[in-house]
Amino acid sequence: MKRSLLLLAVLAIPLTDAQAQSAEDDVSAVLDALHLKASEGDFEGYFGLYADNAVFLGTDASERWPLDIFKDYTKGRFATGTAWTYHSLERHIDFSPNEDVAWFDELLDNENLGLTRGTGVLIKSGDKWLITQYHLTIPVPNELARPFVALIMEHENH
């Protein structure tokens, strides 16, 4: 019982600024590696950054891929030597109180899609951060939202 209380007390101690910065740097390094591995066509390196139960959500509403399905879907893209290239423009990272879960949002630049947004969740497994969810979206400016939604609705009705 005393050991459990001590553990709870230790978990409640906030990280120092240096510890928090280190955790943020570690998560950011995983995300940087994710983008680099994709641009290099490094299939094993890219998917080695994901947890076994990870899910990738693409820009199309139908694109919800558990890791094995996402691997199958992307294998051909990686075989070309460059799966896709995204450059991070801005990134924000936050953590759970016990610092074993991180979530992020980042604005990205892509040659084909322009400005995109990646959001997701990482979990800490031992001393390694793994992506458990990644979601790629195309931000739509508010003034274009209604006409864009009308185009989507028209497309879905055909």
BALOBA-1460 file (C-alpha; in Angstrom, 3 decimals):
// residues 158
<rec num="1" residu="m" x="0.000" y="0.000" z="0.000"/>
<rec num="2" residu="k" x="2.780" y="2.464" z="0.896"/>
<rec num="3" residu="r" x="4.588" y="1.656" z="-2.349"/>
<rec num="4" residu="s" x="1.419" y="2.451" z="-4.358"/>
<rec num="5" residu="l" x="1.005" y="5.782" z="-2.601"/>
<rec num="6" residu="l" x="4.632" y="6.626" z="-3.203"/>
<rec num="7" residu="l" x="4.228" y="5.778" z="-6.895"/>
<rec num="8" residu="l" x="1.141" y="8.006" z="-7.116"/>
<rec num="9" residu="a" x="3.037" y="10.824" z="-5.417"/>
<rec num="10" residu="v" x="5.947" y="10.479" z="-7.867"/>
<rec num="11" residu="l" x="3.596" y="10.493" z="-10.871"/>
<rec num="12" residu="a" x="2.027" y="13.736" z="-9.656"/>
<rec num="13" residu="i" x="5.363" y="15.603" z="-9.645"/>
<rec num="14" residu="p" x="5.443" y="17.881" z="-12.679"/>
<rec num="15" residu="l" x="8.384" y="17.678" z="-15.009"/>
<rec num="16" residu="t" x="11.020" y="20.360" z="-14.879"/>
<rec num="17" residu="d" x="11.229" y="22.702" z="-17.840"/>
<rec num="18" residu="a" x="14.314" y="20.811" z="-19.049"/>
<rec num="19" residu="q" x="12.539" y="17.439" z="-18.788"/>
<rec num="20" residu="a" x="9.482" y="18.788" z="-20.612"/>
<rec num="21" residu="q" x="11.683" y="20.256" z="-23.367"/>
<rec num="22" residu="s" x="13.512" y="16.942" z="-23.703"/>
<rec num="23" residu="a" x="10.216" y="15.037" z="-24.076"/>
<rec num="24" residu="e" x="9.021" y="17.563" z="-26.652"/>
<rec num="25" residu="d" x="12.320" y="17.246" z="-28.529"/>
<rec num="26" residu="d" x="12.003" y="13.435" z="-28.486"/>
<rec num="27" residu="v" x="8.463" y="13.510" z="-29.909"/>
<rec num="28" residu="s" x="9.442" y="16.129" z="-32.479"/>
<rec num="29" residu="a" x="12.383" y="13.951" z="-33.556"/>
<rec num="30" residu="v" x="9.990" y="11.036" z="-34.184"/>
<rec num="31" residu="l" x="7.747" y="13.240" z="-36.329"/>
<rec num="32" residu="d" x="10.743" y="14.638" z="-38.235"/>
<rec num="33" residu="a" x="11.947" y="11.061" z="-38.827"/>
<rec num="34" residu="l" x="8.469" y="10.071" z="-40.034"/>
<rec num="35" residu="h" x="8.535" y="12.733" z="-42.741"/>
<rec num="36" residu="l" x="12.150" y="12.002" z="-43.652"/>
<rec num="37" residu="k" x="11.635" y="8.225" z="-43.912"/>
<rec num="38" residu="a" x="8.623" y="8.725" z="-46.197"/>
<rec num="39" residu="s" x="10.524" y="11.123" z="-48.462"/>
<rec num="40" residu="e" x="13.412" y="8.633" z="-48.660"/>
<rec num="41" residu="g" x="11.087" y="5.713" z="-49.395"/>
<rec num="42" residu="d" x="12.314" y="3.885" z="-46.269"/>
<rec num="43" residu="f" x="9.376" y="1.525" z="-45.684"/>
<rec num="44" residu="e" x="10.856" y="-0.282" z="-42.661"/>
<rec num="45" residu="g" x="12.137" y="2.915" z="-41.067"/>
<rec num="46" residu="y" x="8.819" y="4.700" z="-41.591"/>
<rec num="47" residu="f" x="6.645" y="1.942" z="-40.203"/>
<rec num="48" residu="g" x="9.086" y="1.285" z="-37.365"/>
<rec num="49" residu="l" x="7.923" y="4.610" z="-35.911"/>
<rec num="50" residu="y" x="4.352" y="3.336" z="-35.433"/>
<rec num="51" residu="a" x="2.863" y="1.279" z="-32.594"/>
<rec num="52" residu="d" x="1.537" y="-2.129" z="-33.644"/>
<rec num="53" residu="n" x="-2.067" y="-0.979" z="-33.114"/>
<rec num="54" residu="a" x="-1.635" y="2.345" z="-34.951"/>
<rec num="55" residu="v" x="-4.215" y="3.832" z="-37.297"/>
<rec num="56" residu="f" x="-3.608" y="6.256" z="-40.173"/>
<rec num="57" residu="l" x="-6.465" y="8.555" z="-41.210"/>
<rec num="58" residu="g" x="-6.085" y="10.008" z="-44.688"/>
<rec num="59" residu="t" x="-7.660" y="13.018" z="-46.347"/>
<rec num="60" residu="d" x="-10.537" y="11.027" z="-47.875"/>
<rec num="61" residu="a" x="-13.385" y="10.094" z="-45.503"/>
<rec num="62" residu="s" x="-12.933" y="6.446" z="-46.501"/>
<rec num="63" residu="e" x="-9.268" y="6.383" z="-45.482"/>
<rec num="64" residu="r" x="-9.115" y="4.825" z="-42.020"/>
<rec num="65" residu="w" x="-6.279" y="2.341" z="-42.136"/>
<rec num="66" residu="p" x="-5.099" y="0.066" z="-39.330"/>
<rec num="67" residu="l" x="-1.331" y="-0.331" z="-39.654"/>
<rec num="68" residu="d" x="-1.273" y="-3.608" z="-41.637"/>
<rec num="69" residu="i" x="-3.758" y="-2.278" z="-44.200"/>
<rec num="70" residu="f" x="-1.857" y="1.020" z="-44.447"/>
<rec num="71" residu="k" x="1.371" y="-0.902" z="-45.070"/>
<rec num="72" residu="d" x="-0.275" y="-2.871" z="-47.893"/>
<rec num="73" residu="y" x="-1.760" y="0.301" z="-49.382"/>
<rec num="74" residu="t" x="1.552" y="2.194" z="-49.366"/>
<rec num="75" residu="k" x="4.029" y="-0.548" z="-50.260"/>
<rec num="76" residu="g" x="4.035" y="0.407" z="-53.944"/>
<rec num="77" residu="r" x="4.580" y="4.086" z="-53.159"/>
<rec num="78" residu="f" x="7.585" y="3.270" z="-50.982"/>
<rec num="79" residu="a" x="8.996" y="0.958" z="-53.664"/>
<rec num="80" residu="t" x="9.399" y="3.974" z="-55.984"/>
<rec num="81" residu="g" x="12.055" y="5.439" z="-53.655"/>
<rec num="82" residu="t" x="9.941" y="8.341" z="-52.431"/>
<rec num="83" residu="a" x="6.561" y="7.678" z="-50.879"/>
<rec num="84" residu="w" x="5.637" y="11.326" z="-50.248"/>
<rec num="85" residu="t" x="7.301" y="14.457" z="-48.969"/>
<rec num="86" residu="y" x="5.886" y="16.788" z="-46.344"/>
<rec num="87" residu="h" x="7.783" y="19.661" z="-44.746"/>
<rec num="88" residu="s" x="6.756" y="20.761" z="-41.265"/>
<rec num="89" residu="l" x="6.049" y="24.492" z="-41.071"/>
<rec num="90" residu="e" x="4.732" y="24.705" z="-37.519"/>
<rec num="91" residu="r" x="4.268" y="22.131" z="-34.767"/>
<rec num="92" residu="h" x="2.589" y="22.025" z="-31.345"/>
<rec num="93" residu="i" x="3.047" y="19.140" z="-28.894"/>
<rec num="94" residu="d" x="1.202" y="18.496" z="-25.626"/>
<rec num="95" residu="f" x="1.456" y="15.729" z="-23.030"/>
<rec num="96" residu="s" x="-0.726" y="13.795" z="-20.617"/>
<rec num="97" residu="p" x="-0.127" y="14.501" z="-16.899"/>
<rec num="98" residu="n" x="2.077" y="11.410" z="-16.500"/>
<rec num="99" residu="e" x="3.974" y="12.210" z="-19.735"/>
<rec num="100" residu="d" x="3.405" y="8.825" z="-21.426"/>
<rec num="101" residu="v" x="1.004" y="10.125" z="-24.084"/>
<rec num="102" residu="a" x="1.684" y="13.014" z="-26.452"/>
<rec num="103" residu="w" x="-0.569" y="14.597" z="-29.022"/>
<rec num="104" residu="f" x="0.395" y="17.037" z="-31.712"/>
<rec num="105" residu="d" x="-0.779" y="19.161" z="-34.559"/>
<rec num="106" residu="e" x="1.441" y="20.441" z="-37.319"/>
<rec num="107" residu="l" x="1.047" y="22.474" z="-40.454"/>
<rec num="108" residu="l" x="2.797" y="20.856" z="-43.383"/>
<rec num="109" residu="d" x="3.695" y="21.801" z="-46.925"/>
<rec num="110" residu="n" x="3.369" y="19.263" z="-49.741"/>
<rec num="111" residu="e" x="4.107" y="19.821" z="-53.427"/>
<rec num="112" residu="n" x="0.820" y="18.253" z="-54.591"/>
<rec num="113" residu="l" x="-1.597" y="19.203" z="-51.806"/>
<rec num="114" residu="g" x="-0.102" y="22.491" z="-50.622"/>
<rec num="115" residu="l" x="-0.896" y="23.360" z="-47.013"/>
<rec num="116" residu="t" x="-1.995" y="20.329" z="-44.999"/>
<rec num="117" residu="r" x="-2.374" y="19.553" z="-41.314"/>
<rec num="118" residu="g" x="-1.164" y="16.468" z="-39.514"/>
<rec num="119" residu="t" x="-2.517" y="15.607" z="-36.092"/>
<rec num="120" residu="g" x="-1.946" y="12.553" z="-34.007"/>
<rec num="121" residu="v" x="-1.081" y="10.725" z="-30.845"/>
<rec num="122" residu="l" x="2.123" y="9.071" z="-29.659"/>
<rec num="123" residu="i" x="2.579" y="6.717" z="-26.725"/>
<rec num="124" residu="k" x="5.753" y="6.136" z="-24.786"/>
<rec num="125" residu="s" x="6.847" y="2.513" z="-24.819"/>
<rec num="126" residu="g" x="9.894" y="2.119" z="-22.587"/>
<rec num="127" residu="d" x="12.190" y="4.941" z="-23.666"/>
<rec num="128" residu="k" x="10.762" y="5.112" z="-27.201"/>
<rec num="129" residu="w" x="7.882" y="7.218" z="-28.547"/>
<rec num="130" residu="l" x="5.602" y="5.459" z="-31.069"/>
<rec num="131" residu="i" x="2.877" y="6.935" z="-33.258"/>
<rec num="132" residu="t" x="-0.463" y="5.340" z="-32.475"/>
<rec num="133" residu="q" x="-2.594" y="7.629" z="-34.645"/>
<rec num="134" residu="y" x="-1.781" y="9.992" z="-37.494"/>
<rec num="135" residu="h" x="-4.429" y="12.049" z="-39.249"/>
<rec num="136" residu="l" x="-3.717" y="14.063" z="-42.396"/>
<rec num="137" residu="t" x="-6.187" y="16.783" z="-43.365"/>
<rec num="138" residu="i" x="-6.450" y="19.576" z="-45.880"/>
<rec num="139" residu="p" x="-7.465" y="22.749" z="-44.050"/>
<rec num="140" residu="v" x="-10.224" y="24.607" z="-45.862"/>
<rec num="141" residu="p" x="-10.397" y="28.390" z="-45.388"/>
<rec num="142" residu="n" x="-13.706" y="29.360" z="-43.757"/>
<rec num="143" residu="e" x="-14.801" y="31.505" z="-46.706"/>
<rec num="144" residu="l" x="-14.435" y="28.482" z="-49.013"/>
<rec num="145" residu="a" x="-16.069" y="25.949" z="-46.695"/>
<rec num="146" residu="r" x="-19.671" y="26.180" z="-47.943"/>
<rec num="147" residu="p" x="-18.855" y="25.979" z="-51.654"/>
<rec num="148" residu="f" x="-16.399" y="23.167" z="-50.916"/>
<rec num="149" residu="v" x="-18.990" y="21.244" z="-48.887"/>
<rec num="150" residu="a" x="-21.468" y="21.677" z="-51.758"/>
<rec num="151" residu="l" x="-18.904" y="20.117" z="-54.132"/>
<rec num="152" residu="i" x="-18.389" y="17.201" z="-51.748"/>
<rec num="153" residu="m" x="-22.136" y="16.638" z="-51.380"/>
<rec num="154" residu="e" x="-22.560" y="16.724" z="-55.168"/>
<rec num="155" residu="h" x="-19.688" y="14.249" z="-55.558"/>
<rec num="156" residu="e" x="-21.142" y="11.871" z="-52.942"/>
<rec num="157" residu="n" x="-24.563" y="11.904" z="-54.617"/>
<rec num="158" residu="h" x="-23.156" y="10.662" z="-57.938"/>
